[in-house]
Amino acid sequence: MAVITITKDNFKSEVLESDKPVLLDFWATWCGPCRMVSPIVDEISEERRDIKVGKINVDEQMELAQQFRIVSIPTLVVMKDGQIANKAVGAMPKEDILALL
């Protein structure tokens, strides 16, 4: 499944109302560690059909970044049934990201 760009406009339908767990990647173009995590997140979205993967650009979606109290990026958030199930900050290897799920 392709990675979905999450905005405040599609957040409710894509994340809150999702019947699958959603892995959210909060990132920005200027963030070095985000560029390291991004291909791993893309890979996970291709491999795992049981989850949905979304990316949120914190510069473009400040409301969502504030809603999730994002202070450092990359931040990965796992949403299940509209609730935060897990959260991790910083670049990490694929195994650690999969462990969040």
Backbone atoms as SQL, in Angstrom:
CREATE TABLE atoms (id INTEGER PRIMARY KEY, chain TEXT, resi INTEGER, resn TEXT, atom TEXT, x REAL, y REAL, z REAL);
INSERT INTO atoms VALUES
  (1, 'A', 1, 'MET', 'N', 0.852, -1.190, 0.000),
  (2, 'A', 1, 'MET', 'CA', 0.000, 0.000, 0.000),
  (3, 'A', 1, 'MET', 'C', 0.890, 1.244, 0.000),
  (4, 'A', 2, 'ALA', 'N', 0.507, 2.217, -0.771),
  (5, 'A', 2, 'ALA', 'CA', 1.305, 3.441, -0.861),
  (6, 'A', 2, 'ALA', 'C', 1.179, 4.268, 0.421),
  (7, 'A', 3, 'VAL', 'N', 2.198, 5.047, 0.680),
  (8, 'A', 3, 'VAL', 'CA', 2.178, 5.958, 1.818),
  (9, 'A', 3, 'VAL', 'C', 1.202, 7.085, 1.508),
  (10, 'A', 4, 'ILE', 'N', 0.401, 7.455, 2.491),
  (11, 'A', 4, 'ILE', 'CA', -0.593, 8.511, 2.321),
  (12, 'A', 4, 'ILE', 'C', -0.051, 9.806, 2.930),
  (13, 'A', 5, 'THR', 'N', -0.200, 10.896, 2.221),
  (14, 'A', 5, 'THR', 'CA', 0.145, 12.201, 2.794),
  (15, 'A', 5, 'THR', 'C', -1.050, 12.626, 3.638),
  (16, 'A', 6, 'ILE', 'N', -0.820, 12.779, 4.933),
  (17, 'A', 6, 'ILE', 'CA', -1.900, 13.127, 5.860),
  (18, 'A', 6, 'ILE', 'C', -1.935, 14.638, 6.053),
  (19, 'A', 7, 'THR', 'N', -3.127, 15.201, 5.939),
  (20, 'A', 7, 'THR', 'CA', -3.333, 16.634, 6.189),
  (21, 'A', 7, 'THR', 'C', -4.482, 16.764, 7.181),
  (22, 'A', 8, 'LYS', 'N', -4.696, 17.985, 7.660),
  (23, 'A', 8, 'LYS', 'CA', -5.815, 18.153, 8.593),
  (24, 'A', 8, 'LYS', 'C', -7.141, 17.832, 7.911),
  (25, 'A', 9, 'ASP', 'N', -7.178, 17.947, 6.575),
  (26, 'A', 9, 'ASP', 'CA', -8.416, 17.679, 5.841),
  (27, 'A', 9, 'ASP', 'C', -8.759, 16.192, 5.735),
  (28, 'A', 10, 'ASN', 'N', -7.738, 15.330, 5.628),
  (29, 'A', 10, 'ASN', 'CA', -8.043, 13.900, 5.504),
  (30, 'A', 10, 'ASN', 'C', -7.718, 13.107, 6.773),
  (31, 'A', 11, 'PHE', 'N', -7.259, 13.782, 7.819),
  (32, 'A', 11, 'PHE', 'CA', -6.856, 13.110, 9.055),
  (33, 'A', 11, 'PHE', 'C', -7.977, 12.252, 9.644),
  (34, 'A', 12, 'LYS', 'N', -9.182, 12.815, 9.717),
  (35, 'A', 12, 'LYS', 'CA', -10.296, 12.074, 10.324),
  (36, 'A', 12, 'LYS', 'C', -10.594, 10.799, 9.538),
  (37, 'A', 13, 'SER', 'N', -10.743, 10.920, 8.222),
  (38, 'A', 13, 'SER', 'CA', -11.112, 9.744, 7.419),
  (39, 'A', 13, 'SER', 'C', -9.974, 8.733, 7.318),
  (40, 'A', 14, 'GLU', 'N', -8.736, 9.205, 7.162),
  (41, 'A', 14, 'GLU', 'CA', -7.606, 8.287, 6.959),
  (42, 'A', 14, 'GLU', 'C', -7.047, 7.702, 8.255),
  (43, 'A', 15, 'VAL', 'N', -7.123, 8.458, 9.346),
  (44, 'A', 15, 'VAL', 'CA', -6.489, 8.009, 10.594),
  (45, 'A', 15, 'VAL', 'C', -7.518, 7.629, 11.651),
  (46, 'A', 16, 'LEU', 'N', -8.360, 8.582, 12.040),
  (47, 'A', 16, 'LEU', 'CA', -9.305, 8.323, 13.135),
  (48, 'A', 16, 'LEU', 'C', -10.334, 7.251, 12.788),
  (49, 'A', 17, 'GLU', 'N', -10.751, 7.205, 11.511),
  (50, 'A', 17, 'GLU', 'CA', -11.780, 6.246, 11.126),
  (51, 'A', 17, 'GLU', 'C', -11.201, 5.000, 10.449),
  (52, 'A', 18, 'SER', 'N', -9.885, 4.837, 10.508),
  (53, 'A', 18, 'SER', 'CA', -9.238, 3.685, 9.866),
  (54, 'A', 18, 'SER', 'C', -9.569, 2.394, 10.610),
  (55, 'A', 19, 'ASP', 'N', -9.832, 1.336, 9.842),
  (56, 'A', 19, 'ASP', 'CA', -10.084, 0.037, 10.466),
  (57, 'A', 19, 'ASP', 'C', -8.777, -0.716, 10.713),
  (58, 'A', 20, 'LYS', 'N', -7.654, -0.150, 10.273),
  (59, 'A', 20, 'LYS', 'CA', -6.335, -0.747, 10.489),
  (60, 'A', 20, 'LYS', 'C', -5.515, 0.194, 11.370),
  (61, 'A', 21, 'PRO', 'N', -4.513, -0.341, 12.070),
  (62, 'A', 21, 'PRO', 'CA', -3.586, 0.557, 12.777),
  (63, 'A', 21, 'PRO', 'C', -2.891, 1.465, 11.752),
  (64, 'A', 22, 'VAL', 'N', -2.567, 2.686, 12.172),
  (65, 'A', 22, 'VAL', 'CA', -1.929, 3.649, 11.277),
  (66, 'A', 22, 'VAL', 'C', -0.584, 4.074, 11.870),
  (67, 'A', 23, 'LEU', 'N', 0.465, 3.948, 11.056),
  (68, 'A', 23, 'LEU', 'CA', 1.783, 4.435, 11.449),
  (69, 'A', 23, 'LEU', 'C', 1.951, 5.824, 10.849),
  (70, 'A', 24, 'LEU', 'N', 2.113, 6.822, 11.706),
  (71, 'A', 24, 'LEU', 'CA', 2.275, 8.203, 11.246),
  (72, 'A', 24, 'LEU', 'C', 3.736, 8.622, 11.404),
  (73, 'A', 25, 'ASP', 'N', 4.287, 9.186, 10.345),
  (74, 'A', 25, 'ASP', 'CA', 5.655, 9.684, 10.354),
  (75, 'A', 25, 'ASP', 'C', 5.595, 11.206, 10.279),
  (76, 'A', 26, 'PHE', 'N', 5.925, 11.867, 11.398),
  (77, 'A', 26, 'PHE', 'CA', 5.993, 13.339, 11.426),
  (78, 'A', 26, 'PHE', 'C', 7.408, 13.722, 11.000),
  (79, 'A', 27, 'TRP', 'N', 7.522, 14.544, 9.938),
  (80, 'A', 27, 'TRP', 'CA', 8.824, 14.847, 9.351),
  (81, 'A', 27, 'TRP', 'C', 8.853, 16.268, 8.793),
  (82, 'A', 28, 'ALA', 'N', 10.041, 16.665, 8.311),
  (83, 'A', 28, 'ALA', 'CA', 10.206, 17.943, 7.599),
  (84, 'A', 28, 'ALA', 'C', 11.345, 17.792, 6.595),
  (85, 'A', 29, 'THR', 'N', 11.295, 18.584, 5.541),
  (86, 'A', 29, 'THR', 'CA', 12.289, 18.469, 4.463),
  (87, 'A', 29, 'THR', 'C', 13.705, 18.773, 4.953),
  (88, 'A', 30, 'TRP', 'N', 13.839, 19.654, 5.929),
  (89, 'A', 30, 'TRP', 'CA', 15.158, 20.085, 6.403),
  (90, 'A', 30, 'TRP', 'C', 15.762, 19.154, 7.462),
  (91, 'A', 31, 'CYS', 'N', 15.053, 18.102, 7.813),
  (92, 'A', 31, 'CYS', 'CA', 15.461, 17.230, 8.925),
  (93, 'A', 31, 'CYS', 'C', 16.262, 16.029, 8.422),
  (94, 'A', 32, 'GLY', 'N', 17.550, 15.983, 8.760),
  (95, 'A', 32, 'GLY', 'CA', 18.432, 14.889, 8.342),
  (96, 'A', 32, 'GLY', 'C', 17.963, 13.511, 8.795),
  (97, 'A', 33, 'PRO', 'N', 17.717, 13.321, 10.107),
  (98, 'A', 33, 'PRO', 'CA', 17.248, 12.015, 10.577),
  (99, 'A', 33, 'PRO', 'C', 15.927, 11.588, 9.911),
  (100, 'A', 34, 'CYS', 'N', 15.090, 12.561, 9.554),
  (101, 'A', 34, 'CYS', 'CA', 13.824, 12.235, 8.864),
  (102, 'A', 34, 'CYS', 'C', 14.111, 11.575, 7.520),
  (103, 'A', 35, 'ARG', 'N', 15.151, 12.053, 6.846),
  (104, 'A', 35, 'ARG', 'CA', 15.512, 11.483, 5.544),
  (105, 'A', 35, 'ARG', 'C', 16.051, 10.067, 5.694),
  (106, 'A', 36, 'MET', 'N', 16.586, 9.735, 6.873),
  (107, 'A', 36, 'MET', 'CA', 17.046, 8.372, 7.125),
  (108, 'A', 36, 'MET', 'C', 15.859, 7.447, 7.396),
  (109, 'A', 37, 'VAL', 'N', 14.876, 7.944, 8.102),
  (110, 'A', 37, 'VAL', 'CA', 13.708, 7.130, 8.486),
  (111, 'A', 37, 'VAL', 'C', 12.735, 6.941, 7.312),
  (112, 'A', 38, 'SER', 'N', 12.626, 7.944, 6.462),
  (113, 'A', 38, 'SER', 'CA', 11.631, 7.933, 5.387),
  (114, 'A', 38, 'SER', 'C', 11.651, 6.675, 4.503),
  (115, 'A', 39, 'PRO', 'N', 12.827, 6.249, 3.981),
  (116, 'A', 39, 'PRO', 'CA', 12.822, 5.041, 3.138),
  (117, 'A', 39, 'PRO', 'C', 12.413, 3.784, 3.900),
  (118, 'A', 40, 'ILE', 'N', 12.722, 3.743, 5.204),
  (119, 'A', 40, 'ILE', 'CA', 12.336, 2.587, 6.032),
  (120, 'A', 40, 'ILE', 'C', 10.812, 2.554, 6.168),
  (121, 'A', 41, 'VAL', 'N', 10.217, 3.724, 6.417),
  (122, 'A', 41, 'VAL', 'CA', 8.761, 3.820, 6.531),
  (123, 'A', 41, 'VAL', 'C', 8.105, 3.419, 5.209),
  (124, 'A', 42, 'ASP', 'N', 8.690, 3.848, 4.088),
  (125, 'A', 42, 'ASP', 'CA', 8.178, 3.471, 2.764),
  (126, 'A', 42, 'ASP', 'C', 8.208, 1.949, 2.589),
  (127, 'A', 43, 'GLU', 'N', 9.323, 1.349, 3.016),
  (128, 'A', 43, 'GLU', 'CA', 9.497, -0.101, 2.911),
  (129, 'A', 43, 'GLU', 'C', 8.421, -0.836, 3.716),
  (130, 'A', 44, 'ILE', 'N', 8.194, -0.368, 4.944),
  (131, 'A', 44, 'ILE', 'CA', 7.188, -0.990, 5.807),
  (132, 'A', 44, 'ILE', 'C', 5.805, -0.899, 5.159),
  (133, 'A', 45, 'SER', 'N', 5.515, 0.240, 4.519),
  (134, 'A', 45, 'SER', 'CA', 4.197, 0.397, 3.889),
  (135, 'A', 45, 'SER', 'C', 4.012, -0.595, 2.744),
  (136, 'A', 46, 'GLU', 'N', 5.117, -0.944, 2.062),
  (137, 'A', 46, 'GLU', 'CA', 5.043, -1.917, 0.972),
  (138, 'A', 46, 'GLU', 'C', 4.870, -3.344, 1.504),
  (139, 'A', 47, 'GLU', 'N', 5.515, -3.623, 2.630),
  (140, 'A', 47, 'GLU', 'CA', 5.539, -4.992, 3.163),
  (141, 'A', 47, 'GLU', 'C', 4.323, -5.349, 3.992),
  (142, 'A', 48, 'ARG', 'N', 3.782, -4.380, 4.711),
  (143, 'A', 48, 'ARG', 'CA', 2.710, -4.684, 5.669),
  (144, 'A', 48, 'ARG', 'C', 1.347, -4.243, 5.139),
  (145, 'A', 49, 'ARG', 'N', 0.538, -5.195, 4.741),
  (146, 'A', 49, 'ARG', 'CA', -0.809, -4.898, 4.233),
  (147, 'A', 49, 'ARG', 'C', -1.806, -4.692, 5.376),
  (148, 'A', 50, 'ASP', 'N', -1.406, -5.078, 6.595),
  (149, 'A', 50, 'ASP', 'CA', -2.317, -5.014, 7.739),
  (150, 'A', 50, 'ASP', 'C', -2.326, -3.655, 8.431),
  (151, 'A', 51, 'ILE', 'N', -1.497, -2.732, 7.923),
  (152, 'A', 51, 'ILE', 'CA', -1.469, -1.391, 8.515),
  (153, 'A', 51, 'ILE', 'C', -1.555, -0.341, 7.412),
  (154, 'A', 52, 'LYS', 'N', -1.815, 0.881, 7.842),
  (155, 'A', 52, 'LYS', 'CA', -1.823, 2.023, 6.937),
  (156, 'A', 52, 'LYS', 'C', -0.639, 2.892, 7.356),
  (157, 'A', 53, 'VAL', 'N', 0.011, 3.538, 6.398),
  (158, 'A', 53, 'VAL', 'CA', 1.163, 4.383, 6.715),
  (159, 'A', 53, 'VAL', 'C', 0.910, 5.783, 6.169),
  (160, 'A', 54, 'GLY', 'N', 1.084, 6.777, 7.033),
  (161, 'A', 54, 'GLY', 'CA', 0.884, 8.163, 6.619),
  (162, 'A', 54, 'GLY', 'C', 2.061, 9.026, 7.029),
  (163, 'A', 55, 'LYS', 'N', 2.324, 10.046, 6.203),
  (164, 'A', 55, 'LYS', 'CA', 3.390, 10.993, 6.528),
  (165, 'A', 55, 'LYS', 'C', 2.777, 12.383, 6.712),
  (166, 'A', 56, 'ILE', 'N', 3.266, 13.056, 7.738),
  (167, 'A', 56, 'ILE', 'CA', 2.763, 14.393, 8.050),
  (168, 'A', 56, 'ILE', 'C', 3.942, 15.361, 8.057),
  (169, 'A', 57, 'ASN', 'N', 3.945, 16.302, 7.120),
  (170, 'A', 57, 'ASN', 'CA', 4.979, 17.332, 7.066),
  (171, 'A', 57, 'ASN', 'C', 4.637, 18.385, 8.131),
  (172, 'A', 58, 'VAL', 'N', 5.478, 18.473, 9.166),
  (173, 'A', 58, 'VAL', 'CA', 5.162, 19.359, 10.296),
  (174, 'A', 58, 'VAL', 'C', 5.157, 20.837, 9.910),
  (175, 'A', 59, 'ASP', 'N', 5.897, 21.200, 8.853),
  (176, 'A', 59, 'ASP', 'CA', 5.906, 22.598, 8.417),
  (177, 'A', 59, 'ASP', 'C', 4.593, 22.972, 7.730),
  (178, 'A', 60, 'GLU', 'N', 3.996, 22.012, 7.031),
  (179, 'A', 60, 'GLU', 'CA', 2.750, 22.280, 6.310),
  (180, 'A', 60, 'GLU', 'C', 1.516, 22.002, 7.167),
  (181, 'A', 61, 'GLN', 'N', 1.657, 21.119, 8.145),
  (182, 'A', 61, 'GLN', 'CA', 0.514, 20.696, 8.970),
  (183, 'A', 61, 'GLN', 'C', 0.776, 21.013, 10.442),
  (184, 'A', 62, 'MET', 'N', 0.954, 22.303, 10.734),
  (185, 'A', 62, 'MET', 'CA', 1.294, 22.725, 12.093),
  (186, 'A', 62, 'MET', 'C', 0.209, 22.361, 13.106),
  (187, 'A', 63, 'GLU', 'N', -1.053, 22.412, 12.678),
  (188, 'A', 63, 'GLU', 'CA', -2.141, 22.069, 13.600),
  (189, 'A', 63, 'GLU', 'C', -2.021, 20.631, 14.085),
  (190, 'A', 64, 'LEU', 'N', -1.747, 19.710, 13.167),
  (191, 'A', 64, 'LEU', 'CA', -1.597, 18.304, 13.549),
  (192, 'A', 64, 'LEU', 'C', -0.363, 18.111, 14.422),
  (193, 'A', 65, 'ALA', 'N', 0.725, 18.801, 14.090),
  (194, 'A', 65, 'ALA', 'CA', 1.948, 18.700, 14.890),
  (195, 'A', 65, 'ALA', 'C', 1.675, 19.171, 16.320),
  (196, 'A', 66, 'GLN', 'N', 0.899, 20.251, 16.455),
  (197, 'A', 66, 'GLN', 'CA', 0.557, 20.756, 17.786),
  (198, 'A', 66, 'GLN', 'C', -0.373, 19.790, 18.507),
  (199, 'A', 67, 'GLN', 'N', -1.340, 19.247, 17.781),
  (200, 'A', 67, 'GLN', 'CA', -2.297, 18.311, 18.359),
  (201, 'A', 67, 'GLN', 'C', -1.571, 17.110, 18.979),
  (202, 'A', 68, 'PHE', 'N', -0.507, 16.650, 18.317),
  (203, 'A', 68, 'PHE', 'CA', 0.256, 15.501, 18.804),
  (204, 'A', 68, 'PHE', 'C', 1.444, 15.919, 19.672),
  (205, 'A', 69, 'ARG', 'N', 1.535, 17.223, 19.962),
  (206, 'A', 69, 'ARG', 'CA', 2.616, 17.774, 20.781),
  (207, 'A', 69, 'ARG', 'C', 3.992, 17.338, 20.268),
  (208, 'A', 70, 'ILE', 'N', 4.202, 17.502, 18.964),
  (209, 'A', 70, 'ILE', 'CA', 5.472, 17.131, 18.352),
  (210, 'A', 70, 'ILE', 'C', 6.491, 18.223, 18.656),
  (211, 'A', 71, 'VAL', 'N', 7.562, 17.863, 19.368),
  (212, 'A', 71, 'VAL', 'CA', 8.621, 18.826, 19.667),
  (213, 'A', 71, 'VAL', 'C', 9.911, 18.467, 18.941),
  (214, 'A', 72, 'SER', 'N', 10.120, 17.199, 18.662),
  (215, 'A', 72, 'SER', 'CA', 11.302, 16.747, 17.924),
  (216, 'A', 72, 'SER', 'C', 10.845, 15.863, 16.775),
  (217, 'A', 73, 'ILE', 'N', 11.603, 15.904, 15.680),
  (218, 'A', 73, 'ILE', 'CA', 11.284, 15.021, 14.569),
  (219, 'A', 73, 'ILE', 'C', 12.548, 14.285, 14.159),
  (220, 'A', 74, 'PRO', 'N', 12.447, 13.111, 13.557),
  (221, 'A', 74, 'PRO', 'CA', 11.191, 12.435, 13.255),
  (222, 'A', 74, 'PRO', 'C', 10.504, 11.904, 14.518),
  (223, 'A', 75, 'THR', 'N', 9.186, 11.952, 14.498),
  (224, 'A', 75, 'THR', 'CA', 8.387, 11.295, 15.528),
  (225, 'A', 75, 'THR', 'C', 7.473, 10.315, 14.815),
  (226, 'A', 76, 'LEU', 'N', 7.442, 9.093, 15.308),
  (227, 'A', 76, 'LEU', 'CA', 6.546, 8.070, 14.761),
  (228, 'A', 76, 'LEU', 'C', 5.443, 7.820, 15.781),
  (229, 'A', 77, 'VAL', 'N', 4.211, 7.832, 15.304),
  (230, 'A', 77, 'VAL', 'CA', 3.058, 7.600, 16.172),
  (231, 'A', 77, 'VAL', 'C', 2.237, 6.466, 15.576),
  (232, 'A', 78, 'VAL', 'N', 1.858, 5.513, 16.427),
  (233, 'A', 78, 'VAL', 'CA', 0.977, 4.432, 15.993),
  (234, 'A', 78, 'VAL', 'C', -0.408, 4.713, 16.555),
  (235, 'A', 79, 'MET', 'N', -1.389, 4.783, 15.659),
  (236, 'A', 79, 'MET', 'CA', -2.784, 5.033, 16.055),
  (237, 'A', 79, 'MET', 'C', -3.588, 3.747, 15.880),
  (238, 'A', 80, 'LYS', 'N', -4.344, 3.382, 16.913),
  (239, 'A', 80, 'LYS', 'CA', -5.251, 2.234, 16.810),
  (240, 'A', 80, 'LYS', 'C', -6.606, 2.677, 17.332),
  (241, 'A', 81, 'ASP', 'N', -7.638, 2.428, 16.562),
  (242, 'A', 81, 'ASP', 'CA', -9.007, 2.809, 16.947),
  (243, 'A', 81, 'ASP', 'C', -9.093, 4.276, 17.352),
  (244, 'A', 82, 'GLY', 'N', -8.395, 5.150, 16.611),
  (245, 'A', 82, 'GLY', 'CA', -8.467, 6.584, 16.861),
  (246, 'A', 82, 'GLY', 'C', -7.682, 7.059, 18.067),
  (247, 'A', 83, 'GLN', 'N', -6.933, 6.163, 18.719),
  (248, 'A', 83, 'GLN', 'CA', -6.153, 6.525, 19.910),
  (249, 'A', 83, 'GLN', 'C', -4.670, 6.306, 19.645),
  (250, 'A', 84, 'ILE', 'N', -3.825, 7.067, 20.373),
  (251, 'A', 84, 'ILE', 'CA', -2.384, 6.843, 20.263),
  (252, 'A', 84, 'ILE', 'C', -2.040, 5.565, 21.008),
  (253, 'A', 85, 'ALA', 'N', -1.490, 4.590, 20.275),
  (254, 'A', 85, 'ALA', 'CA', -1.127, 3.309, 20.885),
  (255, 'A', 85, 'ALA', 'C', 0.363, 3.271, 21.226),
  (256, 'A', 86, 'ASN', 'N', 1.150, 4.039, 20.480),
  (257, 'A', 86, 'ASN', 'CA', 2.591, 4.041, 20.691),
  (258, 'A', 86, 'ASN', 'C', 3.193, 5.285, 20.066),
  (259, 'A', 87, 'LYS', 'N', 4.363, 5.693, 20.573),
  (260, 'A', 87, 'LYS', 'CA', 4.997, 6.901, 20.057),
  (261, 'A', 87, 'LYS', 'C', 6.501, 6.786, 20.291),
  (262, 'A', 88, 'ALA', 'N', 7.288, 7.194, 19.311),
  (263, 'A', 88, 'ALA', 'CA', 8.747, 7.170, 19.470),
  (264, 'A', 88, 'ALA', 'C', 9.346, 8.361, 18.733),
  (265, 'A', 89, 'VAL', 'N', 10.415, 8.910, 19.310),
  (266, 'A', 89, 'VAL', 'CA', 11.062, 10.080, 18.730),
  (267, 'A', 89, 'VAL', 'C', 12.476, 9.719, 18.297),
  (268, 'A', 90, 'GLY', 'N', 12.868, 10.196, 17.119),
  (269, 'A', 90, 'GLY', 'CA', 14.233, 10.014, 16.644),
  (270, 'A', 90, 'GLY', 'C', 14.346, 8.925, 15.592),
  (271, 'A', 91, 'ALA', 'N', 15.468, 8.956, 14.878),
  (272, 'A', 91, 'ALA', 'CA', 15.730, 7.945, 13.858),
  (273, 'A', 91, 'ALA', 'C', 15.982, 6.611, 14.547),
  (274, 'A', 92, 'MET', 'N', 15.489, 5.540, 13.937),
  (275, 'A', 92, 'MET', 'CA', 15.678, 4.214, 14.522),
  (276, 'A', 92, 'MET', 'C', 15.687, 3.169, 13.422),
  (277, 'A', 93, 'PRO', 'N', 16.264, 1.988, 13.714),
  (278, 'A', 93, 'PRO', 'CA', 16.285, 0.938, 12.698),
  (279, 'A', 93, 'PRO', 'C', 14.900, 0.345, 12.465),
  (280, 'A', 94, 'LYS', 'N', 14.766, -0.346, 11.355),
  (281, 'A', 94, 'LYS', 'CA', 13.490, -0.920, 10.942),
  (282, 'A', 94, 'LYS', 'C', 12.879, -1.822, 12.022),
  (283, 'A', 95, 'GLU', 'N', 13.706, -2.653, 12.665),
  (284, 'A', 95, 'GLU', 'CA', 13.192, -3.573, 13.683),
  (285, 'A', 95, 'GLU', 'C', 12.482, -2.806, 14.798),
  (286, 'A', 96, 'ASP', 'N', 13.067, -1.667, 15.197),
  (287, 'A', 96, 'ASP', 'CA', 12.482, -0.877, 16.278),
  (288, 'A', 96, 'ASP', 'C', 11.162, -0.250, 15.851),
  (289, 'A', 97, 'ILE', 'N', 11.100, 0.174, 14.586),
  (290, 'A', 97, 'ILE', 'CA', 9.851, 0.752, 14.081),
  (291, 'A', 97, 'ILE', 'C', 8.781, -0.335, 14.034),
  (292, 'A', 98, 'LEU', 'N', 9.131, -1.518, 13.549),
  (293, 'A', 98, 'LEU', 'CA', 8.169, -2.618, 13.503),
  (294, 'A', 98, 'LEU', 'C', 7.700, -3.009, 14.902),
  (295, 'A', 99, 'ALA', 'N', 8.605, -2.898, 15.898),
  (296, 'A', 99, 'ALA', 'CA', 8.250, -3.236, 17.272),
  (297, 'A', 99, 'ALA', 'C', 7.186, -2.293, 17.833),
  (298, 'A', 100, 'LEU', 'N', 7.120, -1.061, 17.317),
  (299, 'A', 100, 'LEU', 'CA', 6.093, -0.105, 17.763),
  (300, 'A', 100, 'LEU', 'C', 4.687, -0.586, 17.395),
  (301, 'A', 101, 'LEU', 'N', 4.622, -1.321, 16.267),
  (302, 'A', 101, 'LEU', 'CA', 3.329, -1.759, 15.762),
  (303, 'A', 101, 'LEU', 'C', 2.778, -2.897, 16.605);
